[in-house]
């Protein structure tokens, strides 16, 4: 089969990988319909995080082709959403809701295991990992939003959940990438009253507004923190959501969080949490990779009911042959998030 191959920083090529086959009774083979490029793929692309040479891409939806004898709940022909990590849903970590730390789990597209930027994927622990989508004949806009559940929308939801966003809250979202925009949508969905988005890009501001942002701040750094404090009568946000991962954005999130609040952090951290400052303001932080498998069933209903449309973050599209363009467009910030159309339904 054909698949995107990571051949080192800056080098994404389309190459051949072995056709996936059932190796364990708990495996399924999924034919990929839509895949996409993640902000974390960009860290690898830019050489800022290590990645093994080989398969890449951890977000996909597809159609089940084949299942092993031990797979229950997922059948050939099912349209499925894959969370970016596979998990058994039965180990202590999974039962505690932390599927990311599943004792038997692993990452798609890590160089070895098939990635979502390819024609097909062998999915380990398929019965507990894949989430079947009810119904049929879903329009493309719905498929795009289902793809977003694989990672980006689940991550946006996670950052809002861990920061404790609730009805009536004032939320500040640091970062206008796809995750930041999904964090706006998730905050709105959880009932936030006021959502302040930090963004300097008109097309991203537009999506933020569509997703529920009430205020846009174009400034950066201290000027941005000052503007959020002014909007919140000097108090700060009930929840600050950090969706970038740089030292500067982490500092901004803590500067705009009101004392006693919890900062959510889902940007892959490339900076330090200001420990002493957080201590004296009783500010906590939570975050990390989202347990997407836990969130997908809940968010899926809202996608099918057209309550949320996180697929709106995809503003650039290629086919598998041009997957390198999908990376370039995001790297050069011409795209919020690139969709890779791999196969038909
Ligand atoms: Zn587990």
Boltz pocket constraint, residues with backbone or C-beta under 6 A from the ligand:
constraints:
  - pocket:
      binder: B
      contacts: [[A, 87], [A, 88], [A, 89], [A, 90], [A, 91], [A, 92], [A, 93], [A, 94], [A, 95], [A, 99], [A, 101], [A, 102], [A, 103], [A, 104], [A, 105]]
      max_distance: 6.0
